[in-house]
Amino acid sequence: MCVPGNGANLIKHYKKQNQTTRKDHFPLPFIDQVLERLACKSYYCFLDGFSSYMQIHIAPTDQQKTTFTCPFSTFVCTRMSFGTCNALSTF
């Protein structure tokens, strides 16, 4: 996919991979629970996780599980990307 000003971006759809992946069951808290816990606090901190998301390394033994082929070549991910089903609980 080409984005004006950014050049080409590689996009992978993880639907089939996510269907066969064993799911981690670490649910995120509901927003009302988070707000309730923060209600009486004096200080807040905002962490921008979007910028660091692609910084989570995939173990070399697991990198082969991310292999995909397109008309240009075969690729292996070395860092976790958006779209994999267990990425959020790992992050």
N, CA, C and O of each residue as an XYZ file, in Angstrom:
364
protein
N       0.845     -1.168      0.000
C       0.000      0.000      0.000
C       0.891      1.231      0.000
O       1.851      1.284      0.768
N       0.611      2.199     -0.817
C       1.373      3.445     -0.869
C       0.605      4.548     -0.155
O      -0.577      4.778     -0.410
N       1.303      5.216      0.739
C       0.720      6.326      1.481
C       1.431      7.593      1.022
O       2.659      7.651      1.090
N       0.710      8.607      0.560
C       1.364      9.834      0.103
C       2.286     10.411      1.172
O       1.872     10.634      2.310
N       3.522     10.647      0.799
C       4.494     11.220      1.728
C       5.236     10.193      2.560
O       6.284     10.510      3.124
N       4.726      8.968      2.655
C       5.373      7.938      3.464
C       5.953      6.800      2.638
O       6.663      5.953      3.180
N       5.672      6.759      1.358
C       6.169      5.669      0.522
C       5.307      4.435      0.668
O       4.112      4.528      0.950
N       5.917      3.276      0.473
C       5.178      2.010      0.507
C       5.181      1.406      1.902
O       6.191      1.451      2.605
N       4.063      0.848      2.294
C       3.932      0.139      3.568
C       3.470     -1.280      3.283
O       2.593     -1.495      2.447
N       4.056     -2.241      3.972
C       3.666     -3.630      3.823
C       2.536     -3.926      4.794
O       2.648     -3.621      5.981
N       1.452     -4.513      4.312
C       0.292     -4.810      5.146
C       0.030     -6.304      5.110
O      -0.022     -6.905      4.037
N      -0.135     -6.906      6.285
C      -0.441     -8.335      6.374
C      -1.711     -8.512      7.185
O      -1.871     -7.905      8.245
N      -2.611     -9.344      6.687
C      -3.867     -9.638      7.373
C      -3.670    -10.946      8.146
O      -3.341    -11.967      7.542
N      -3.865    -10.933      9.463
C      -3.563    -12.072     10.321
C      -4.770    -12.948     10.631
O      -4.715    -13.720     11.588
N      -5.850    -12.866      9.871
C      -7.081    -13.588     10.200
C      -6.861    -15.095     10.307
O      -7.249    -15.699     11.308
N      -6.250    -15.713      9.306
C      -6.035    -17.167      9.343
C      -5.063    -17.562     10.446
O      -5.264    -18.566     11.129
N      -4.017    -16.774     10.618
C      -3.047    -17.067     11.679
C      -3.705    -16.958     13.049
O      -3.466    -17.803     13.912
N      -4.522    -15.944     13.264
C      -5.184    -15.758     14.549
C      -6.180    -16.873     14.852
O      -6.400    -17.206     16.017
N      -6.788    -17.457     13.807
C      -7.740    -18.549     14.018
C      -7.055    -19.803     14.545
O      -7.677    -20.584     15.265
N      -5.791    -20.010     14.203
C      -5.081    -21.223     14.627
C      -4.173    -20.996     15.828
O      -3.535    -21.936     16.304
N      -4.106    -19.778     16.318
C      -3.242    -19.456     17.451
C      -3.941    -19.747     18.770
O      -5.113    -19.418     18.948
N      -3.208    -20.371     19.700
C      -3.743    -20.576     21.048
C      -3.770    -19.216     21.740
O      -2.750    -18.530     21.813
N      -4.913    -18.840     22.235
C      -5.115    -17.496     22.783
C      -4.614    -17.393     24.223
O      -4.807    -18.299     25.034
N      -3.965    -16.263     24.520
C      -3.629    -15.910     25.896
C      -4.869    -15.271     26.497
O      -5.514    -14.442     25.856
N      -5.202    -15.645     27.705
C      -6.408    -15.104     28.333
C      -6.020    -14.155     29.461
O      -6.089    -14.499     30.641
N      -5.616    -12.970     29.072
C      -5.301    -11.901     30.001
C      -6.146    -10.705     29.601
O      -5.659     -9.796     28.930
N      -7.410    -10.698     30.008
C      -8.305     -9.629     29.547
C      -7.889     -8.264     30.080
O      -7.371     -8.140     31.190
N      -8.125     -7.261     29.274
C      -7.876     -5.893     29.701
C      -9.026     -5.441     30.590
O     -10.157     -5.892     30.412
N      -8.750     -4.552     31.548
C      -9.832     -4.083     32.418
C     -10.815     -3.205     31.646
O     -10.457     -2.571     30.653
N     -12.045     -3.180     32.116
C     -13.047     -2.299     31.530
C     -12.702     -0.857     31.878
O     -12.128     -0.591     32.935
N     -13.047      0.065     31.000
C     -12.701      1.469     31.199
C     -13.315      2.028     32.480
O     -12.692      2.861     33.138
N     -14.521      1.590     32.852
C     -15.123      2.098     34.090
C     -14.338      1.635     35.311
O     -14.273      2.359     36.304
N     -13.740      0.446     35.263
C     -12.901     -0.029     36.360
C     -11.625      0.803     36.458
O     -11.180      1.138     37.555
N     -11.047      1.129     35.323
C      -9.834      1.947     35.313
C     -10.129      3.339     35.859
O      -9.375      3.853     36.686
N     -11.216      3.951     35.404
C     -11.570      5.292     35.869
C     -11.878      5.309     37.362
O     -11.539      6.268     38.055
N     -12.511      4.265     37.852
C     -12.813      4.176     39.281
C     -11.530      4.121     40.107
O     -11.443      4.744     41.165
N     -10.543      3.381     39.627
C      -9.269      3.272     40.346
C      -8.482      4.578     40.291
O      -7.707      4.870     41.202
N      -8.673      5.368     39.230
C      -7.939      6.623     39.082
C      -8.643      7.815     39.714
O      -8.043      8.882     39.844
N      -9.886      7.658     40.105
C     -10.713      8.782     40.556
C     -10.106      9.563     41.715
O     -10.204     10.790     41.730
N      -9.499      8.919     42.660
C      -9.004      9.619     43.849
C      -7.489      9.848     43.811
O      -6.895     10.170     44.840
N      -6.872      9.691     42.674
C      -5.420      9.869     42.557
C      -5.073     11.320     42.249
O      -5.852     12.038     41.622
N      -3.898     11.739     42.697
C      -3.447     13.114     42.487
C      -2.660     13.288     41.194
O      -2.695     14.354     40.581
N      -1.951     12.243     40.781
C      -1.085     12.338     39.612
C      -1.478     11.293     38.579
O      -1.900     10.186     38.914
N      -1.330     11.674     37.321
C      -1.631     10.772     36.211
C      -0.449     10.777     35.252
O       0.273     11.769     35.151
N      -0.262      9.702     34.571
C       0.810      9.595     33.587
C       0.227      9.003     32.308
O      -0.551      8.050     32.358
N       0.597      9.557     31.188
C       0.133      9.039     29.903
C       1.313      8.389     29.199
O       2.342      9.029     28.980
N       1.167      7.137     28.852
C       2.211      6.430     28.125
C       1.735      6.203     26.699
O       0.675      5.620     26.471
N       2.507      6.659     25.767
C       2.157      6.491     24.360
C       2.703      5.157     23.883
O       3.859      5.055     23.473
N       1.868      4.150     23.939
C       2.294      2.819     23.537
C       2.383      2.633     22.039
O       3.056      1.714     21.573
N       1.725      3.478     21.279
C       1.725      3.331     19.819
C       3.139      3.424     19.253
O       3.505      2.661     18.360
N       3.933      4.360     19.774
C       5.278      4.575     19.249
C       6.206      3.403     19.521
O       7.108      3.135     18.727
N       6.003      2.708     20.616
C       6.917      1.633     20.996
C       6.395      0.247     20.660
O       7.067     -0.747     20.934
N       5.219      0.164     20.077
C       4.601     -1.140     19.827
C       5.468     -2.028     18.953
O       5.588     -3.220     19.238
N       6.072     -1.502     17.913
C       6.899     -2.299     17.013
C       8.286     -2.577     17.591
O       9.160     -3.057     16.869
N       8.507     -2.292     18.858
C       9.800     -2.515     19.491
C       9.868     -3.829     20.260
O      10.927     -4.178     20.781
N       8.764     -4.562     20.342
C       8.749     -5.825     21.077
C       9.347     -6.905     20.188
O       8.785     -7.246     19.147
N      10.484     -7.438     20.602
C      11.176     -8.458     19.816
C      10.441     -9.791     19.890
O       9.880    -10.145     20.927
N      10.449    -10.517     18.795
C       9.910    -11.876     18.749
C      11.086    -12.816     18.940
O      12.123    -12.649     18.298
N      10.937    -13.800     19.813
C      12.011    -14.766     20.056
C      12.413    -15.422     18.736
O      11.550    -15.768     17.930
N      13.713    -15.596     18.510
C      14.167    -16.210     17.254
C      13.500    -17.555     16.960
O      13.279    -17.892     15.796
N      13.179    -18.323     17.997
C      12.535    -19.626     17.782
C      11.093    -19.480     17.313
O      10.530    -20.425     16.760
N      10.484    -18.314     17.523
C       9.092    -18.086     17.125
C       8.951    -17.258     15.849
O       7.846    -17.120     15.324
N      10.036    -16.715     15.353
C       9.965    -15.851     14.177
C       9.453    -16.590     12.952
O       8.781    -15.989     12.114
N       9.753    -17.877     12.824
C       9.294    -18.644     11.662
C       7.776    -18.721     11.605
O       7.212    -18.962     10.537
N       7.107    -18.522     12.729
C       5.640    -18.548     12.758
C       5.036    -17.309     12.096
O       3.845    -17.289     11.785
N       5.847    -16.287     11.883
C       5.356    -15.051     11.271
C       5.694    -14.963      9.786
O       5.455    -13.932      9.157
N       6.239    -16.018      9.231
C       6.650    -16.017      7.826
C       5.456    -15.836      6.895
O       4.412    -16.460      7.082
N       5.616    -14.988      5.905
C       4.592    -14.833      4.875
C       5.266    -14.543      3.541
O       6.373    -14.008      3.484
N       4.577    -14.907      2.483
C       5.098    -14.748      1.131
C       4.174    -13.848      0.330
O       2.950    -13.950      0.423
N       4.768    -12.978     -0.448
C       4.016    -12.140     -1.376
C       4.739    -12.201     -2.724
O       5.792    -12.833     -2.815
N       4.217    -11.579     -3.751
C       4.864    -11.669     -5.065
C       6.310    -11.169     -5.097
O       7.064    -11.521     -6.004
N       6.697    -10.363     -4.128
C       8.033     -9.781     -4.142
C       9.074    -10.662     -3.473
O      10.212    -10.733     -3.937
N       8.701    -11.335     -2.386
C       9.670    -12.113     -1.623
C       8.971    -12.838     -0.477
O       7.748    -12.782     -0.343
N       9.759    -13.513      0.339
C       9.278    -14.133      1.570
C       9.838    -13.326      2.733
O      11.015    -12.967      2.740
N       8.994    -13.048      3.707
C       9.389    -12.203      4.826
C       9.173    -12.916      6.152
O       8.302    -13.777      6.276
N       9.983    -12.543      7.144
C       9.839    -13.027      8.513
C       9.871    -11.806      9.421
O      10.766    -10.968      9.307
N       8.907    -11.704     10.313
C       8.869    -10.576     11.254
C       9.830    -10.840     12.405
O       9.880    -11.951     12.934
N      10.581     -9.836     12.787
C      11.466     -9.939     13.945
C      10.907     -9.167     15.132
O      11.400     -9.295     16.253
N       9.878     -8.369     14.880
C       9.213     -7.611     15.937
C       7.709     -7.799     15.821
O       7.177     -8.017     14.732
N       7.038     -7.712     16.954
C       5.593     -7.907     16.994
C       4.892     -6.763     16.274
O       5.263     -5.599     16.425
N       3.885     -7.104     15.496
C       3.162     -6.081     14.752
C       1.700     -6.039     15.188
O       1.224     -6.932     15.888
N       1.000     -4.999     14.769
C      -0.425     -4.894     15.047
C      -1.167     -6.016     14.343
O      -0.788     -6.412     13.241
N      -2.202     -6.525     14.954
C      -3.066     -7.491     14.291
C      -2.976     -8.911     14.792
O      -3.908     -9.689     14.592
N      -1.876     -9.279     15.443
C      -1.795    -10.639     15.967
C      -2.613    -10.727     17.248
O      -2.627     -9.790     18.047
N      -3.294    -11.854     17.445
C      -4.293    -11.948     18.518
C      -3.703    -11.838     19.923
O      -4.387    -11.337     20.816
N      -2.485    -12.277     20.158
C      -1.913    -12.224     21.502
C      -0.993    -11.024     21.711
O      -0.374    -10.895     22.767
N      -0.900    -10.163     20.731
C       0.007     -9.022     20.834
C      -0.378     -8.083     21.972
O       0.494     -7.588     22.686
N      -1.650     -7.837     22.145
C      -2.089     -6.884     23.162
C      -1.769     -7.366     24.571
O      -1.315     -6.576     25.398
N      -1.996     -8.643     24.862
C      -1.692     -9.145     26.203
C      -0.184     -9.217     26.428
O       0.272     -9.083     27.564
N       0.595     -9.426     25.370
C       2.052     -9.426     25.492
C       2.557     -8.025     25.741
O       3.458     -7.812     26.553
N       1.970     -7.061     25.034
C       2.385     -5.672     25.156
C       2.115     -5.163     26.548
O       2.400     -4.004     26.848
